[in-house]
Structure formats: C-alpha cells, structure tokens
Amino acid sequence: MTRFYNIDEANDRLAELEPLLLALRDQRADLIRLRDLVLEADNDQESTDDDAEQLRLLRLRMQGVIDQMQAAVAEIDRMGITLRDIESGLIDFPALVAGRQICLCWRLGEGPIEWWHSIDDGFSGRRPLIELASGMANE
C-alpha cells in the first residue's frame, strides 16, 4: 500500500534523507571511478600477476560500493519515497491533494519542499506548492 506524505511529514524526512542522498551521490562517483580503473586494467595487454590481484581488489571494492548503494536505495524505498536521480538527489514523496495523487518533489541543495508535479508529468511538470494552496492546481 502506498504511503502518502503531507508537506510537514515530507519536510521532516529531509534531515534523514539528505545524508543518504549525499552518500549515494559520492558512491556513484566512486563507482564510476572504479569502473574506469577496471576498464583500463582490462585493456592493459601487459598485465602481471600483481595486476591481476589489483584488478580483483578493484572489483571487490566496486561490489562493496554497489552493496552500500543498494542498502541506501532500499532504505529510501522502505520510506515509500521514490528516488528519481542519484546525481542530483532528486526524490518524490507521494501525496494526496483533494483525492488526487501527486508527488512532492525535492532535490539536493533545495531548502524545504516547494514543488510538486502530477504523477504523469514528472520533473518537467514541476509547479510551485503555492498553486496547491491557492487552488490554482486545477488541470
């Protein structure tokens, strides 16, 4: 069953979510760096036994980062929040307004939640929350 957030509940979750999203962003960057090192090592025609061991260790580090990322994503999912983009830290909180399901939209670097969009529009359809309060959200 979908958990719906009101604006206060969603804003209260941000203190818990921000460190998770920052860690995910850093882990993503680490994973890309490690992947590039593995690709470089795989393409090395003159590899030695030491190189093979280094490659094995790089792959183990990659798996560790992946495991950490999966745990963070699972935690976000457990809260009923949708992670849209790791790099920008974009998340959506499901919400109900006048019986209609919408998403409260937030990303890293923003203050309190100030945006929403319909479930069909996504980020490109972001609109200010004030529209909901003033009744201008009729579509």
Chimera marker file (.cmm) of the C-alpha trace (Angstrom):
<marker_set name="trace">
<marker id="1" x="0.000" y="0.000" z="0.000" r="1" g="1" b="0" radius="0.5"/>
<marker id="2" x="1.301" y="3.447" z="-0.895" r="1" g="1" b="0" radius="0.5"/>
<marker id="3" x="2.246" y="5.719" z="1.963" r="1" g="1" b="0" radius="0.5"/>
<marker id="4" x="1.169" y="9.297" z="1.354" r="1" g="1" b="0" radius="0.5"/>
<marker id="5" x="3.021" y="12.246" z="2.885" r="1" g="1" b="0" radius="0.5"/>
<marker id="6" x="1.727" y="15.643" z="3.824" r="1" g="1" b="0" radius="0.5"/>
<marker id="7" x="4.113" y="18.574" z="3.411" r="1" g="1" b="0" radius="0.5"/>
<marker id="8" x="5.179" y="18.610" z="7.073" r="1" g="1" b="0" radius="0.5"/>
<marker id="9" x="5.921" y="14.868" z="7.118" r="1" g="1" b="0" radius="0.5"/>
<marker id="10" x="7.890" y="15.133" z="3.881" r="1" g="1" b="0" radius="0.5"/>
<marker id="11" x="9.920" y="18.100" z="5.151" r="1" g="1" b="0" radius="0.5"/>
<marker id="12" x="10.604" y="16.243" z="8.413" r="1" g="1" b="0" radius="0.5"/>
<marker id="13" x="12.095" y="13.343" z="6.401" r="1" g="1" b="0" radius="0.5"/>
<marker id="14" x="14.595" y="15.600" z="4.622" r="1" g="1" b="0" radius="0.5"/>
<marker id="15" x="17.010" y="15.630" z="7.571" r="1" g="1" b="0" radius="0.5"/>
<marker id="16" x="17.202" y="11.836" z="7.347" r="1" g="1" b="0" radius="0.5"/>
<marker id="17" x="17.256" y="11.692" z="3.545" r="1" g="1" b="0" radius="0.5"/>
<marker id="18" x="19.864" y="14.354" z="2.790" r="1" g="1" b="0" radius="0.5"/>
<marker id="19" x="22.844" y="12.377" z="4.202" r="1" g="1" b="0" radius="0.5"/>
<marker id="20" x="21.647" y="9.244" z="2.366" r="1" g="1" b="0" radius="0.5"/>
<marker id="21" x="21.379" y="11.144" z="-0.908" r="1" g="1" b="0" radius="0.5"/>
<marker id="22" x="24.786" y="12.794" z="-0.441" r="1" g="1" b="0" radius="0.5"/>
<marker id="23" x="26.352" y="9.400" z="0.276" r="1" g="1" b="0" radius="0.5"/>
<marker id="24" x="24.673" y="7.885" z="-2.791" r="1" g="1" b="0" radius="0.5"/>
<marker id="25" x="25.984" y="10.703" z="-4.976" r="1" g="1" b="0" radius="0.5"/>
<marker id="26" x="29.526" y="10.200" z="-3.649" r="1" g="1" b="0" radius="0.5"/>
<marker id="27" x="29.261" y="6.426" z="-4.004" r="1" g="1" b="0" radius="0.5"/>
<marker id="28" x="28.080" y="6.811" z="-7.585" r="1" g="1" b="0" radius="0.5"/>
<marker id="29" x="31.149" y="8.922" z="-8.341" r="1" g="1" b="0" radius="0.5"/>
<marker id="30" x="33.381" y="6.300" z="-6.647" r="1" g="1" b="0" radius="0.5"/>
<marker id="31" x="31.742" y="3.542" z="-8.640" r="1" g="1" b="0" radius="0.5"/>
<marker id="32" x="32.354" y="5.358" z="-11.919" r="1" g="1" b="0" radius="0.5"/>
<marker id="33" x="35.999" y="5.966" z="-10.954" r="1" g="1" b="0" radius="0.5"/>
<marker id="34" x="36.486" y="2.309" z="-10.001" r="1" g="1" b="0" radius="0.5"/>
<marker id="35" x="34.768" y="1.153" z="-13.188" r="1" g="1" b="0" radius="0.5"/>
<marker id="36" x="37.139" y="3.275" z="-15.253" r="1" g="1" b="0" radius="0.5"/>
<marker id="37" x="40.136" y="1.783" z="-13.433" r="1" g="1" b="0" radius="0.5"/>
<marker id="38" x="38.829" y="-1.732" z="-14.071" r="1" g="1" b="0" radius="0.5"/>
<marker id="39" x="38.274" y="-0.976" z="-17.759" r="1" g="1" b="0" radius="0.5"/>
<marker id="40" x="41.764" y="0.479" z="-18.021" r="1" g="1" b="0" radius="0.5"/>
<marker id="41" x="43.254" y="-2.592" z="-16.321" r="1" g="1" b="0" radius="0.5"/>
<marker id="42" x="41.213" y="-4.949" z="-18.522" r="1" g="1" b="0" radius="0.5"/>
<marker id="43" x="42.618" y="-3.241" z="-21.621" r="1" g="1" b="0" radius="0.5"/>
<marker id="44" x="46.218" y="-3.487" z="-20.417" r="1" g="1" b="0" radius="0.5"/>
<marker id="45" x="47.930" y="-6.037" z="-22.669" r="1" g="1" b="0" radius="0.5"/>
<marker id="46" x="50.980" y="-6.392" z="-20.418" r="1" g="1" b="0" radius="0.5"/>
<marker id="47" x="49.324" y="-7.398" z="-17.154" r="1" g="1" b="0" radius="0.5"/>
<marker id="48" x="51.184" y="-9.304" z="-14.456" r="1" g="1" b="0" radius="0.5"/>
<marker id="49" x="50.042" y="-11.431" z="-11.536" r="1" g="1" b="0" radius="0.5"/>
<marker id="50" x="50.210" y="-8.292" z="-9.372" r="1" g="1" b="0" radius="0.5"/>
<marker id="51" x="47.981" y="-6.517" z="-11.891" r="1" g="1" b="0" radius="0.5"/>
<marker id="52" x="45.504" y="-9.396" z="-11.758" r="1" g="1" b="0" radius="0.5"/>
<marker id="53" x="45.389" y="-9.146" z="-7.965" r="1" g="1" b="0" radius="0.5"/>
<marker id="54" x="44.877" y="-5.371" z="-8.157" r="1" g="1" b="0" radius="0.5"/>
<marker id="55" x="42.049" y="-5.934" z="-10.632" r="1" g="1" b="0" radius="0.5"/>
<marker id="56" x="40.446" y="-8.457" z="-8.274" r="1" g="1" b="0" radius="0.5"/>
<marker id="57" x="40.675" y="-5.959" z="-5.409" r="1" g="1" b="0" radius="0.5"/>
<marker id="58" x="39.173" y="-3.196" z="-7.555" r="1" g="1" b="0" radius="0.5"/>
<marker id="59" x="36.236" y="-5.437" z="-8.412" r="1" g="1" b="0" radius="0.5"/>
<marker id="60" x="35.751" y="-6.262" z="-4.733" r="1" g="1" b="0" radius="0.5"/>
<marker id="61" x="35.734" y="-2.546" z="-3.897" r="1" g="1" b="0" radius="0.5"/>
<marker id="62" x="33.192" y="-1.974" z="-6.664" r="1" g="1" b="0" radius="0.5"/>
<marker id="63" x="30.942" y="-4.663" z="-5.210" r="1" g="1" b="0" radius="0.5"/>
<marker id="64" x="31.253" y="-3.075" z="-1.765" r="1" g="1" b="0" radius="0.5"/>
<marker id="65" x="30.166" y="0.295" z="-3.154" r="1" g="1" b="0" radius="0.5"/>
<marker id="66" x="27.273" y="-1.335" z="-5.017" r="1" g="1" b="0" radius="0.5"/>
<marker id="67" x="26.174" y="-3.079" z="-1.822" r="1" g="1" b="0" radius="0.5"/>
<marker id="68" x="26.228" y="0.223" z="0.094" r="1" g="1" b="0" radius="0.5"/>
<marker id="69" x="24.245" y="1.932" z="-2.655" r="1" g="1" b="0" radius="0.5"/>
<marker id="70" x="21.665" y="-0.846" z="-2.733" r="1" g="1" b="0" radius="0.5"/>
<marker id="71" x="21.205" y="-0.550" z="1.041" r="1" g="1" b="0" radius="0.5"/>
<marker id="72" x="20.637" y="3.216" z="0.804" r="1" g="1" b="0" radius="0.5"/>
<marker id="73" x="18.187" y="2.854" z="-2.080" r="1" g="1" b="0" radius="0.5"/>
<marker id="74" x="16.322" y="0.132" z="-0.149" r="1" g="1" b="0" radius="0.5"/>
<marker id="75" x="16.094" y="2.456" z="2.869" r="1" g="1" b="0" radius="0.5"/>
<marker id="76" x="14.631" y="5.252" z="0.724" r="1" g="1" b="0" radius="0.5"/>
<marker id="77" x="12.202" y="2.791" z="-0.842" r="1" g="1" b="0" radius="0.5"/>
<marker id="78" x="11.221" y="1.487" z="2.617" r="1" g="1" b="0" radius="0.5"/>
<marker id="79" x="10.122" y="5.040" z="3.471" r="1" g="1" b="0" radius="0.5"/>
<marker id="80" x="7.810" y="4.997" z="0.451" r="1" g="1" b="0" radius="0.5"/>
<marker id="81" x="9.850" y="7.662" z="-1.340" r="1" g="1" b="0" radius="0.5"/>
<marker id="82" x="10.884" y="7.410" z="-4.988" r="1" g="1" b="0" radius="0.5"/>
<marker id="83" x="14.493" y="8.109" z="-5.891" r="1" g="1" b="0" radius="0.5"/>
<marker id="84" x="14.470" y="9.671" z="-9.372" r="1" g="1" b="0" radius="0.5"/>
<marker id="85" x="18.115" y="10.650" z="-9.893" r="1" g="1" b="0" radius="0.5"/>
<marker id="86" x="21.169" y="9.855" z="-7.786" r="1" g="1" b="0" radius="0.5"/>
<marker id="87" x="23.446" y="12.553" z="-9.172" r="1" g="1" b="0" radius="0.5"/>
<marker id="88" x="21.071" y="15.435" z="-8.416" r="1" g="1" b="0" radius="0.5"/>
<marker id="89" x="19.499" y="13.753" z="-5.374" r="1" g="1" b="0" radius="0.5"/>
<marker id="90" x="16.019" y="14.058" z="-6.895" r="1" g="1" b="0" radius="0.5"/>
<marker id="91" x="13.239" y="12.388" z="-4.924" r="1" g="1" b="0" radius="0.5"/>
<marker id="92" x="9.434" y="12.303" z="-4.967" r="1" g="1" b="0" radius="0.5"/>
<marker id="93" x="7.122" y="11.903" z="-1.990" r="1" g="1" b="0" radius="0.5"/>
<marker id="94" x="3.689" y="10.510" z="-2.842" r="1" g="1" b="0" radius="0.5"/>
<marker id="95" x="0.923" y="12.813" z="-1.612" r="1" g="1" b="0" radius="0.5"/>
<marker id="96" x="-2.826" y="13.237" z="-1.922" r="1" g="1" b="0" radius="0.5"/>
<marker id="97" x="-4.487" y="16.567" z="-2.670" r="1" g="1" b="0" radius="0.5"/>
<marker id="98" x="-8.267" y="16.651" z="-2.913" r="1" g="1" b="0" radius="0.5"/>
<marker id="99" x="-8.254" y="12.900" z="-3.547" r="1" g="1" b="0" radius="0.5"/>
<marker id="100" x="-5.746" y="13.180" z="-6.387" r="1" g="1" b="0" radius="0.5"/>
<marker id="101" x="-2.318" y="11.582" z="-6.159" r="1" g="1" b="0" radius="0.5"/>
<marker id="102" x="0.601" y="13.931" z="-6.779" r="1" g="1" b="0" radius="0.5"/>
<marker id="103" x="4.310" y="13.971" z="-5.996" r="1" g="1" b="0" radius="0.5"/>
<marker id="104" x="6.011" y="16.414" z="-3.677" r="1" g="1" b="0" radius="0.5"/>
<marker id="105" x="9.291" y="16.984" z="-5.483" r="1" g="1" b="0" radius="0.5"/>
<marker id="106" x="12.674" y="17.812" z="-3.888" r="1" g="1" b="0" radius="0.5"/>
<marker id="107" x="16.366" y="17.589" z="-4.752" r="1" g="1" b="0" radius="0.5"/>
<marker id="108" x="19.678" y="18.127" z="-3.017" r="1" g="1" b="0" radius="0.5"/>
<marker id="109" x="20.545" y="21.755" z="-2.461" r="1" g="1" b="0" radius="0.5"/>
<marker id="110" x="16.962" y="22.917" z="-2.102" r="1" g="1" b="0" radius="0.5"/>
<marker id="111" x="15.520" y="24.101" z="1.207" r="1" g="1" b="0" radius="0.5"/>
<marker id="112" x="12.119" y="22.934" z="2.359" r="1" g="1" b="0" radius="0.5"/>
<marker id="113" x="9.907" y="21.290" z="-0.245" r="1" g="1" b="0" radius="0.5"/>
<marker id="114" x="8.416" y="23.936" z="-2.521" r="1" g="1" b="0" radius="0.5"/>
<marker id="115" x="7.500" y="21.928" z="-5.625" r="1" g="1" b="0" radius="0.5"/>
<marker id="116" x="5.004" y="19.329" z="-6.761" r="1" g="1" b="0" radius="0.5"/>
<marker id="117" x="4.045" y="17.620" z="-10.017" r="1" g="1" b="0" radius="0.5"/>
<marker id="118" x="1.389" y="15.218" z="-11.196" r="1" g="1" b="0" radius="0.5"/>
<marker id="119" x="2.366" y="11.579" z="-11.318" r="1" g="1" b="0" radius="0.5"/>
<marker id="120" x="2.240" y="11.743" z="-15.117" r="1" g="1" b="0" radius="0.5"/>
<marker id="121" x="4.302" y="14.916" z="-15.631" r="1" g="1" b="0" radius="0.5"/>
<marker id="122" x="7.465" y="14.199" z="-13.653" r="1" g="1" b="0" radius="0.5"/>
<marker id="123" x="10.182" y="16.769" z="-13.051" r="1" g="1" b="0" radius="0.5"/>
<marker id="124" x="9.461" y="18.699" z="-16.250" r="1" g="1" b="0" radius="0.5"/>
<marker id="125" x="5.992" y="19.444" z="-14.885" r="1" g="1" b="0" radius="0.5"/>
<marker id="126" x="7.189" y="20.845" z="-11.539" r="1" g="1" b="0" radius="0.5"/>
<marker id="127" x="4.961" y="23.550" z="-10.171" r="1" g="1" b="0" radius="0.5"/>
<marker id="128" x="5.162" y="25.687" z="-7.030" r="1" g="1" b="0" radius="0.5"/>
<marker id="129" x="3.327" y="24.379" z="-3.949" r="1" g="1" b="0" radius="0.5"/>
<marker id="130" x="1.628" y="27.743" z="-3.583" r="1" g="1" b="0" radius="0.5"/>
<marker id="131" x="-0.547" y="26.734" z="-6.546" r="1" g="1" b="0" radius="0.5"/>
<marker id="132" x="-1.988" y="23.901" z="-4.496" r="1" g="1" b="0" radius="0.5"/>
<marker id="133" x="-2.724" y="26.179" z="-1.548" r="1" g="1" b="0" radius="0.5"/>
<marker id="134" x="-4.339" y="28.831" z="-3.705" r="1" g="1" b="0" radius="0.5"/>
<marker id="135" x="-6.470" y="26.395" z="-5.671" r="1" g="1" b="0" radius="0.5"/>
<marker id="136" x="-4.736" y="27.099" z="-8.978" r="1" g="1" b="0" radius="0.5"/>
<marker id="137" x="-3.739" y="23.449" z="-9.427" r="1" g="1" b="0" radius="0.5"/>
<marker id="138" x="-6.816" y="22.551" z="-11.453" r="1" g="1" b="0" radius="0.5"/>
<marker id="139" x="-5.709" y="20.745" z="-14.537" r="1" g="1" b="0" radius="0.5"/>
<link id1="1" id2="2" r="1" g="1" b="0" radius="0.2"/>
<link id1="2" id2="3" r="1" g="1" b="0" radius="0.2"/>
<link id1="3" id2="4" r="1" g="1" b="0" radius="0.2"/>
<link id1="4" id2="5" r="1" g="1" b="0" radius="0.2"/>
<link id1="5" id2="6" r="1" g="1" b="0" radius="0.2"/>
<link id1="6" id2="7" r="1" g="1" b="0" radius="0.2"/>
<link id1="7" id2="8" r="1" g="1" b="0" radius="0.2"/>
<link id1="8" id2="9" r="1" g="1" b="0" radius="0.2"/>
<link id1="9" id2="10" r="1" g="1" b="0" radius="0.2"/>
<link id1="10" id2="11" r="1" g="1" b="0" radius="0.2"/>
<link id1="11" id2="12" r="1" g="1" b="0" radius="0.2"/>
<link id1="12" id2="13" r="1" g="1" b="0" radius="0.2"/>
<link id1="13" id2="14" r="1" g="1" b="0" radius="0.2"/>
<link id1="14" id2="15" r="1" g="1" b="0" radius="0.2"/>
<link id1="15" id2="16" r="1" g="1" b="0" radius="0.2"/>
<link id1="16" id2="17" r="1" g="1" b="0" radius="0.2"/>
<link id1="17" id2="18" r="1" g="1" b="0" radius="0.2"/>
<link id1="18" id2="19" r="1" g="1" b="0" radius="0.2"/>
<link id1="19" id2="20" r="1" g="1" b="0" radius="0.2"/>
<link id1="20" id2="21" r="1" g="1" b="0" radius="0.2"/>
<link id1="21" id2="22" r="1" g="1" b="0" radius="0.2"/>
<link id1="22" id2="23" r="1" g="1" b="0" radius="0.2"/>
<link id1="23" id2="24" r="1" g="1" b="0" radius="0.2"/>
<link id1="24" id2="25" r="1" g="1" b="0" radius="0.2"/>
<link id1="25" id2="26" r="1" g="1" b="0" radius="0.2"/>
<link id1="26" id2="27" r="1" g="1" b="0" radius="0.2"/>
<link id1="27" id2="28" r="1" g="1" b="0" radius="0.2"/>
<link id1="28" id2="29" r="1" g="1" b="0" radius="0.2"/>
<link id1="29" id2="30" r="1" g="1" b="0" radius="0.2"/>
<link id1="30" id2="31" r="1" g="1" b="0" radius="0.2"/>
<link id1="31" id2="32" r="1" g="1" b="0" radius="0.2"/>
<link id1="32" id2="33" r="1" g="1" b="0" radius="0.2"/>
<link id1="33" id2="34" r="1" g="1" b="0" radius="0.2"/>
<link id1="34" id2="35" r="1" g="1" b="0" radius="0.2"/>
<link id1="35" id2="36" r="1" g="1" b="0" radius="0.2"/>
<link id1="36" id2="37" r="1" g="1" b="0" radius="0.2"/>
<link id1="37" id2="38" r="1" g="1" b="0" radius="0.2"/>
<link id1="38" id2="39" r="1" g="1" b="0" radius="0.2"/>
<link id1="39" id2="40" r="1" g="1" b="0" radius="0.2"/>
<link id1="40" id2="41" r="1" g="1" b="0" radius="0.2"/>
<link id1="41" id2="42" r="1" g="1" b="0" radius="0.2"/>
<link id1="42" id2="43" r="1" g="1" b="0" radius="0.2"/>
<link id1="43" id2="44" r="1" g="1" b="0" radius="0.2"/>
<link id1="44" id2="45" r="1" g="1" b="0" radius="0.2"/>
<link id1="45" id2="46" r="1" g="1" b="0" radius="0.2"/>
<link id1="46" id2="47" r="1" g="1" b="0" radius="0.2"/>
<link id1="47" id2="48" r="1" g="1" b="0" radius="0.2"/>
<link id1="48" id2="49" r="1" g="1" b="0" radius="0.2"/>
<link id1="49" id2="50" r="1" g="1" b="0" radius="0.2"/>
<link id1="50" id2="51" r="1" g="1" b="0" radius="0.2"/>
<link id1="51" id2="52" r="1" g="1" b="0" radius="0.2"/>
<link id1="52" id2="53" r="1" g="1" b="0" radius="0.2"/>
<link id1="53" id2="54" r="1" g="1" b="0" radius="0.2"/>
<link id1="54" id2="55" r="1" g="1" b="0" radius="0.2"/>
<link id1="55" id2="56" r="1" g="1" b="0" radius="0.2"/>
<link id1="56" id2="57" r="1" g="1" b="0" radius="0.2"/>
<link id1="57" id2="58" r="1" g="1" b="0" radius="0.2"/>
<link id1="58" id2="59" r="1" g="1" b="0" radius="0.2"/>
<link id1="59" id2="60" r="1" g="1" b="0" radius="0.2"/>
<link id1="60" id2="61" r="1" g="1" b="0" radius="0.2"/>
<link id1="61" id2="62" r="1" g="1" b="0" radius="0.2"/>
<link id1="62" id2="63" r="1" g="1" b="0" radius="0.2"/>
<link id1="63" id2="64" r="1" g="1" b="0" radius="0.2"/>
<link id1="64" id2="65" r="1" g="1" b="0" radius="0.2"/>
<link id1="65" id2="66" r="1" g="1" b="0" radius="0.2"/>
<link id1="66" id2="67" r="1" g="1" b="0" radius="0.2"/>
<link id1="67" id2="68" r="1" g="1" b="0" radius="0.2"/>
<link id1="68" id2="69" r="1" g="1" b="0" radius="0.2"/>
<link id1="69" id2="70" r="1" g="1" b="0" radius="0.2"/>
<link id1="70" id2="71" r="1" g="1" b="0" radius="0.2"/>
<link id1="71" id2="72" r="1" g="1" b="0" radius="0.2"/>
<link id1="72" id2="73" r="1" g="1" b="0" radius="0.2"/>
<link id1="73" id2="74" r="1" g="1" b="0" radius="0.2"/>
<link id1="74" id2="75" r="1" g="1" b="0" radius="0.2"/>
<link id1="75" id2="76" r="1" g="1" b="0" radius="0.2"/>
<link id1="76" id2="77" r="1" g="1" b="0" radius="0.2"/>
<link id1="77" id2="78" r="1" g="1" b="0" radius="0.2"/>
<link id1="78" id2="79" r="1" g="1" b="0" radius="0.2"/>
<link id1="79" id2="80" r="1" g="1" b="0" radius="0.2"/>
<link id1="80" id2="81" r="1" g="1" b="0" radius="0.2"/>
<link id1="81" id2="82" r="1" g="1" b="0" radius="0.2"/>
<link id1="82" id2="83" r="1" g="1" b="0" radius="0.2"/>
<link id1="83" id2="84" r="1" g="1" b="0" radius="0.2"/>
<link id1="84" id2="85" r="1" g="1" b="0" radius="0.2"/>
<link id1="85" id2="86" r="1" g="1" b="0" radius="0.2"/>
<link id1="86" id2="87" r="1" g="1" b="0" radius="0.2"/>
<link id1="87" id2="88" r="1" g="1" b="0" radius="0.2"/>
<link id1="88" id2="89" r="1" g="1" b="0" radius="0.2"/>
<link id1="89" id2="90" r="1" g="1" b="0" radius="0.2"/>
<link id1="90" id2="91" r="1" g="1" b="0" radius="0.2"/>
<link id1="91" id2="92" r="1" g="1" b="0" radius="0.2"/>
<link id1="92" id2="93" r="1" g="1" b="0" radius="0.2"/>
<link id1="93" id2="94" r="1" g="1" b="0" radius="0.2"/>
<link id1="94" id2="95" r="1" g="1" b="0" radius="0.2"/>
<link id1="95" id2="96" r="1" g="1" b="0" radius="0.2"/>
<link id1="96" id2="97" r="1" g="1" b="0" radius="0.2"/>
<link id1="97" id2="98" r="1" g="1" b="0" radius="0.2"/>
<link id1="98" id2="99" r="1" g="1" b="0" radius="0.2"/>
<link id1="99" id2="100" r="1" g="1" b="0" radius="0.2"/>
<link id1="100" id2="101" r="1" g="1" b="0" radius="0.2"/>
<link id1="101" id2="102" r="1" g="1" b="0" radius="0.2"/>
<link id1="102" id2="103" r="1" g="1" b="0" radius="0.2"/>
<link id1="103" id2="104" r="1" g="1" b="0" radius="0.2"/>
<link id1="104" id2="105" r="1" g="1" b="0" radius="0.2"/>
<link id1="105" id2="106" r="1" g="1" b="0" radius="0.2"/>
<link id1="106" id2="107" r="1" g="1" b="0" radius="0.2"/>
<link id1="107" id2="108" r="1" g="1" b="0" radius="0.2"/>
<link id1="108" id2="109" r="1" g="1" b="0" radius="0.2"/>
<link id1="109" id2="110" r="1" g="1" b="0" radius="0.2"/>
<link id1="110" id2="111" r="1" g="1" b="0" radius="0.2"/>
<link id1="111" id2="112" r="1" g="1" b="0" radius="0.2"/>
<link id1="112" id2="113" r="1" g="1" b="0" radius="0.2"/>
<link id1="113" id2="114" r="1" g="1" b="0" radius="0.2"/>
<link id1="114" id2="115" r="1" g="1" b="0" radius="0.2"/>
<link id1="115" id2="116" r="1" g="1" b="0" radius="0.2"/>
<link id1="116" id2="117" r="1" g="1" b="0" radius="0.2"/>
<link id1="117" id2="118" r="1" g="1" b="0" radius="0.2"/>
<link id1="118" id2="119" r="1" g="1" b="0" radius="0.2"/>
<link id1="119" id2="120" r="1" g="1" b="0" radius="0.2"/>
<link id1="120" id2="121" r="1" g="1" b="0" radius="0.2"/>
<link id1="121" id2="122" r="1" g="1" b="0" radius="0.2"/>
<link id1="122" id2="123" r="1" g="1" b="0" radius="0.2"/>
<link id1="123" id2="124" r="1" g="1" b="0" radius="0.2"/>
<link id1="124" id2="125" r="1" g="1" b="0" radius="0.2"/>
<link id1="125" id2="126" r="1" g="1" b="0" radius="0.2"/>
<link id1="126" id2="127" r="1" g="1" b="0" radius="0.2"/>
<link id1="127" id2="128" r="1" g="1" b="0" radius="0.2"/>
<link id1="128" id2="129" r="1" g="1" b="0" radius="0.2"/>
<link id1="129" id2="130" r="1" g="1" b="0" radius="0.2"/>
<link id1="130" id2="131" r="1" g="1" b="0" radius="0.2"/>
<link id1="131" id2="132" r="1" g="1" b="0" radius="0.2"/>
<link id1="132" id2="133" r="1" g="1" b="0" radius="0.2"/>
<link id1="133" id2="134" r="1" g="1" b="0" radius="0.2"/>
<link id1="134" id2="135" r="1" g="1" b="0" radius="0.2"/>
<link id1="135" id2="136" r="1" g="1" b="0" radius="0.2"/>
<link id1="136" id2="137" r="1" g="1" b="0" radius="0.2"/>
<link id1="137" id2="138" r="1" g="1" b="0" radius="0.2"/>
<link id1="138" id2="139" r="1" g="1" b="0" radius="0.2"/>
</marker_set>
